[in-house]
Amino acid sequence: MENKATWHFNAQKQLIRRIFIAWVIFLCCLHLKAQSVFFQSYTSAQGLSQNSIYSMAETPEGFMWFGTQDGINRFDGKNFVCIRPYMSQQKAQSANFSKMITALYYDLSDHLWVGTTKELLIYNRYLDSFYYPKQFYTGFFIPSNIWFKKIIEDNNDNIWVITQDDGVFCYSKVLKKMVEIQWVGEAQKKIGTIVKDFSGHLWLSTQSEMYQISETKLIPIGIKTILRKPNLTITDVSVVSNKIWIITNGSEIVLMDLDGKKDFKCTNFNHVFSGNKMLQDVRLIHQSDKNTVWVGSRSDGLIKIDLDKKTFVNAGSTGSAFALKSQFVLSFFTNRQFVTWVGLSGGGIAKYDKQKVQFEYWKSKAVTDDRSYDNMILSLFSDNDVDFYAGTLYGGLLHTNIKTNKFQYFQPPPNKYNKSDSKNIYNIIKTDEHNLWMATWGGLYSFDQKTNHFTQYTDPDDEQTKELTFVIKLKNQQKLLTGGYRGGLRIFDLNTKSWENCRDKNSFLKSYLLRVRFMEETNDGNILMSTEAQNLVKYNYLTGEFTRYPQLLAVSEIKMT
């Protein structure tokens, strides 16, 4: 048998490692406390020249461009550079240029368009110079002192420019001139937005009508009649997959199907999607990928919509350090890496990268029977991502509901040898609809989630059923396999509620201690075990064979004799 006196193992160091790993798992699972959408924020504290973001664009070299009230901010992933409109050849006039950047657009000819509240410019990022569009596009002309809202290109080599109060303009790159807009009905000056659907067709909105664009002809579709709303006001329009989503009267979203040729089938958003709370003052819609849509508001934050699940979650300026810095959403943009950027009014930029995990620090506010906190988490279990059961060092079983943010301790009854042993819960699993099983320092316990009742199954005559650190349910069997600090293994029959010795073909357990810390069944009865005393061990409970891997001992702190 192994001589314990020669077994040099730093137990304290291993305990710290286990606790750290347990905390990481705990935090990963519980970061949903207040919201499930987490952002990295950039404000003037990180270098932005101003904290209201009206427009955004991306250029091929990877730079992000943000339009603020104080010029353009170029972002390389680490630093911001502020660029304000000016003309090197007309310095005297540059002081009159507006610094409020309301539109940014990167076109197919490698030009970065810049729209302000007074002028429309093109920024040459290679020469760090601003130019008028006519210097690149012969025949381009739009009067000055106009508030520009959006620039877009269609599939016919036309550039469309939307303004706040002066209508819409169109430039033909083929004809090299401005082309006349043909309105069917009265020409409109106050334009909402212009969007391109997935067939390449353009749609334009005003405050009270939707228009299909055919070449340069704008044809009204009679949206008030379609929706049966004579007092309709349109806030925003966005293309989402094969539908156009329309914000009406500041609070409703209508989904208009584009599959029909003339008849547009419409559905109310609330009849399709469900979530915690719908926004009160909806103002902006943005699709970031085939399954995700964002909706922003003026004072209520935003919602993130899952198109497949037909659900949405809320995100606002409260709840965590990773929340929005403002409730007022001004703009959205998704770059080539599918990172979504949210422009806020007074709150800078919120960056959402679904590839990155954010952590939030949680501490229990519940107390144990002795009125003390226990925030040392040794194990964690959840089967619904809402109710989490954490095994603690001395507090017992801690239940947390992340929707209600409530904590409650449940303490197993003390064993007759040491009343605190049963409170050290190292591992939790679930075997049926409402029974949890726990490996504790006091032995094996079950916990009924319906009655909150504990049952102890320690055999007082078998030391290997005490000081347990891990338990798993064997595949295709109604049996548990346990391991613990006493060094051995035992099998527990769930039907008879009795203990059994493990098969041990070559009397491995008589020669070696294990002290199992983790187990996972792979296939054909094979179980991989992470142990304190033997490093990695494979055990087949069907054949009773153990396999050691001495080559791994070189990277551990364990010395064997």
Salt bridges, closest charged atoms under 4 A:
GLU58 OE1 - ARG336 NH1 3.61
GLU61 OE2 - ARG125 NE 2.69
ASP70 OD2 - ARG84 NH2 2.79
ASP70 OD1 - LYS99 NZ 3.59
ASP107 OD2 - HIS111 ND1 3.39
ASP110 OD1 - ARG125 NH2 2.52
GLU153 OE2 - LYS173 NZ 2.76
ASP165 OD1 - LYS190 NZ 2.58
ASP197 OD2 - HIS201 ND1 3.83
GLU252 OE1 - LYS229 NZ 2.19
ASP289 OD2 - LYS354 NZ 3.27
ASP300 OD1 - LYS277 NZ 3.17
GLU360 OE2 - LYS33 NZ 3.40
ASP383 OD2 - LYS430 NZ 2.76
ASP387 OD1 - HIS399 NE2 2.78
ASP448 OD1 - HIS434 ND1 3.26
ASP462 OD2 - ARG490 NE 2.68
GLU463 OE1 - ARG486 NH1 3.37
GLU467 OE1 - ARG486 NE 3.10
GLU500 OE1 - LYS479 NZ 3.34
GLU532 OE2 - ARG18 NH1 3.00
GLU532 OE2 - ARG517 NE 2.75
GLU545 OE2 - LYS505 NZ 3.47
GLU557 OE2 - LYS13 NZ 2.96
GLU557 OE2 - ARG17 NH2 3.67
